[in-house]
Amino acid sequence: MKEATKTGKLLSGNVLAIGAHPDDLEISCGGTLAKYKQNGYNVYMVCITDGRYGRQYSPDEMAAIRKKEAEAAANVIGAELIWVGYSDLGLKEELALRSKITDIIREVKPELIITHYPDSLNPDHKVVSKMVCDSLIPSVTQTIESKFTACETMPILYFMSTVCGTGFFPEEYVDISDTLETKLEMLAKHESQLEVYTKYESRDLLKFVEARAFTLGFSCGIKYAEGFRKMHTWGQNTVKSLLPH
């Protein structure tokens, strides 16, 4: 891994974002990831499922398309994509998935992780959120066998907003006024899903995401923002925010 420029508030230089499907991260935290990258950090974008049930084509064809879209989106900001490849709408809370996520955390050794909020309609979002939380202690447990060494310190976990923000009340905001266009450029690489939203939801996904960022920005007195909640439990309490400013 490249040595990151130590700017801002993080020390390790590595930021890990873990989403269930291709486009989840772009929708909910793309502007923040772009900001981290601008500040010199190594950004890793994990996609747990292959998005094969994206509704446009046959499952296998859809999975191949969505992987290419995810790669293109990550390339917009120079992030590294980690493609895990489980089938979507079939994730289960199981040891194999937890072990895979633990290995990713051990390999990247981030100081901060961003993932889904636990309370979500999508079952894959719920499972990924739970498995990421359950992987924190194994990631620092030296006696668990793995091809990657354990992290020296436990990563701090932040939850990104749900898609529409329903039931999600941000504790912290990131000003993405200067990275909104980059966020939208990343999202635009997911062409198959832009078509899905137009066809099945009768809405423009890019305009919807921009409106969501505007609403969050209005909430905290800036033009555009993304909102986050921190995990509050033993081992996760800090005296500082690790989000970019």
C-alpha positions in Angstrom: 0.0 0.0 0.0 1.2 3.5 -0.8 2.2 5.8 2.1 -0.5 8.4 2.6 0.1 12.0 3.3 -0.7 12.5 6.9 -3.1 15.4 6.7 -6.3 16.2 8.6 -7.3 14.2 11.7 -6.5 10.6 10.7 -3.2 9.1 11.6 -3.0 5.8 9.6 -3.8 7.3 6.2 -6.3 4.5 5.3 -10.1 4.9 5.1 -12.2 1.8 4.5 -15.8 2.1 3.3 -17.9 -1.1 3.2 -21.2 -1.2 1.2 -23.5 -4.0 0.4 -24.1 -3.2 -3.2 -22.4 -1.4 -6.1 -23.5 2.3 -5.8 -24.4 2.2 -2.1 -21.2 4.1 -1.1 -21.5 6.6 -3.9 -25.0 7.5 -2.8 -24.5 7.9 0.9 -20.8 8.9 1.4 -19.2 9.5 -2.1 -18.6 13.1 -1.4 -16.8 12.3 1.9 -14.7 9.6 0.3 -13.7 12.1 -2.4 -12.7 14.6 0.3 -10.6 12.1 2.1 -8.8 11.3 -1.2 -8.3 15.0 -1.9 -6.6 15.2 1.6 -4.1 12.6 0.7 -5.6 9.4 2.2 -5.8 6.0 0.7 -9.5 5.2 0.2 -10.7 1.6 -0.1 -14.2 0.9 -1.3 -15.6 -2.5 -0.5 -18.6 -4.0 -2.3 -19.8 -7.1 -0.6 -22.4 -8.3 -3.2 -22.3 -8.4 -7.0 -25.6 -6.6 -7.5 -26.9 -9.3 -9.8 -30.5 -8.5 -9.1 -30.2 -5.0 -10.4 -33.4 -5.7 -12.5 -32.1 -4.7 -16.0 -30.6 -7.9 -17.3 -30.1 -11.6 -16.4 -28.4 -12.0 -13.1 -25.0 -13.1 -14.5 -24.9 -10.3 -17.1 -26.0 -7.8 -14.5 -23.3 -8.8 -12.1 -20.6 -8.3 -14.8 -22.0 -4.9 -15.7 -22.2 -3.7 -12.2 -18.6 -4.8 -11.4 -17.4 -2.7 -14.3 -19.5 0.2 -13.1 -18.1 0.0 -9.6 -14.6 -0.1 -10.9 -15.2 3.0 -13.0 -16.8 4.8 -10.1 -13.8 4.1 -7.8 -11.4 5.2 -10.5 -13.0 8.7 -10.5 -11.3 9.4 -7.2 -8.5 6.9 -7.5 -9.9 4.7 -4.8 -9.1 1.0 -4.6 -12.1 -1.3 -5.2 -12.4 -4.5 -3.2 -14.9 -6.7 -4.9 -16.1 -9.6 -2.6 -18.8 -11.0 -4.9 -21.5 -12.5 -2.8 -25.0 -12.7 -4.4 -27.2 -9.9 -3.4 -30.5 -10.4 -1.6 -29.0 -13.5 -0.1 -26.5 -12.4 2.6 -26.7 -14.1 5.9 -25.1 -13.4 9.3 -22.5 -16.1 9.2 -18.9 -16.8 10.3 -17.6 -17.0 6.7 -18.8 -13.5 5.9 -17.5 -12.1 9.2 -14.1 -13.7 8.6 -13.9 -12.2 5.1 -14.7 -8.7 6.4 -12.2 -9.2 9.3 -9.5 -10.1 6.8 -10.2 -7.0 4.7 -10.0 -4.9 7.8 -6.7 -6.6 8.9 -5.3 -6.1 5.4 -6.2 -2.4 5.0 -5.6 -1.5 8.7 -7.8 1.6 8.6 -8.2 4.1 11.4 -11.8 4.7 10.3 -14.5 2.5 8.7 -17.8 3.7 7.1 -20.7 1.3 6.6 -24.5 1.0 6.6 -26.7 2.2 9.4 -28.2 -0.9 11.2 -31.8 0.2 10.8 -32.4 -0.2 7.1 -35.2 -1.7 4.9 -32.7 -3.6 2.6 -31.8 -6.9 4.2 -28.3 -6.9 2.7 -27.6 -3.5 4.3 -28.6 -4.8 7.7 -26.4 -7.9 7.4 -23.4 -5.9 6.2 -23.8 -3.4 9.1 -24.0 -6.2 11.7 -21.1 -8.2 10.2 -18.8 -5.1 10.1 -19.6 -4.3 13.7 -19.0 -8.0 14.7 -15.6 -7.9 12.8 -14.1 -5.1 14.9 -12.9 -7.2 17.8 -11.7 -10.1 15.6 -9.7 -7.5 13.6 -7.6 -6.7 16.7 -7.5 -10.2 18.3 -3.9 -11.4 17.9 -4.7 -15.1 18.5 -7.2 -15.4 15.7 -5.4 -17.1 12.8 -5.4 -15.2 9.5 -3.1 -14.5 6.6 -3.1 -10.9 7.7 -1.7 -9.6 11.0 -4.1 -8.1 13.5 -4.7 -4.4 13.7 -2.8 -2.7 16.5 -5.8 -0.5 17.4 -9.5 -1.0 16.7 -10.9 1.1 13.8 -13.5 3.7 14.6 -16.8 3.0 13.0 -19.2 5.5 11.4 -22.6 4.8 9.9 -23.6 6.5 6.7 -27.1 7.8 6.1 -29.9 5.6 4.8 -30.7 6.3 1.1 -33.7 8.6 1.9 -32.6 9.5 5.4 -35.8 8.0 6.9 -35.2 7.3 10.6 -31.6 8.5 10.4 -30.6 11.5 12.4 -27.0 12.7 11.8 -24.7 13.5 14.7 -22.0 14.8 12.4 -21.9 16.4 9.0 -19.3 16.6 6.3 -19.3 19.7 4.0 -19.2 18.2 0.5 -19.9 21.5 -1.3 -16.6 21.2 -3.1 -16.9 17.4 -3.9 -20.6 17.2 -4.8 -19.8 17.2 -8.6 -17.3 14.4 -8.0 -19.9 12.4 -6.0 -22.3 12.8 -8.9 -19.6 11.8 -11.4 -19.0 8.6 -9.4 -22.7 7.8 -9.2 -23.1 8.5 -13.0 -20.8 5.5 -13.7 -23.6 3.2 -12.4 -25.5 3.7 -15.7 -27.6 0.5 -15.2 -29.0 1.8 -12.0 -29.7 5.3 -13.3 -31.9 3.5 -15.9 -33.5 1.4 -13.1 -34.5 4.5 -11.1 -35.9 6.1 -14.2 -37.9 3.0 -15.3 -39.1 1.6 -11.9 -39.0 4.6 -9.5 -39.9 7.4 -12.0 -37.1 9.6 -10.7 -33.7 10.9 -11.7 -31.2 9.3 -9.3 -28.6 12.1 -9.7 -31.1 14.8 -9.0 -32.5 12.8 -6.0 -29.0 12.4 -4.5 -28.2 16.1 -5.1 -31.4 17.1 -3.4 -30.6 14.8 -0.4 -27.2 16.5 -0.1 -28.8 19.9 -0.3 -31.3 19.0 2.5 -28.5 17.8 4.7 -26.6 20.9 4.0 -29.5 23.1 4.9 -29.7 21.3 8.2 -26.2 22.4 9.2 -26.0 25.7 7.4 -23.9 24.9 4.4 -24.7 24.2 0.7 -24.2 20.4 0.5 -23.5 17.8 3.1 -23.4 14.2 4.0 -24.5 13.0 7.4 -23.1 10.3 9.7 -23.6 8.7 13.1 -20.9 7.2 15.2 -20.9 3.8 16.8 -21.2 4.3 20.6 -19.8 1.5 22.7 -16.7 0.4 24.5 -13.7 0.6 22.3 -15.3 3.2 20.0 -15.3 6.3 22.1 -12.9 9.1 21.0 -12.3 12.7 22.0 -12.2 13.9 18.4 -14.1 13.6 15.1 -12.3 11.6 12.4 -14.4 12.9 9.6 -12.8 15.3 7.1 -13.2 19.1 7.3 
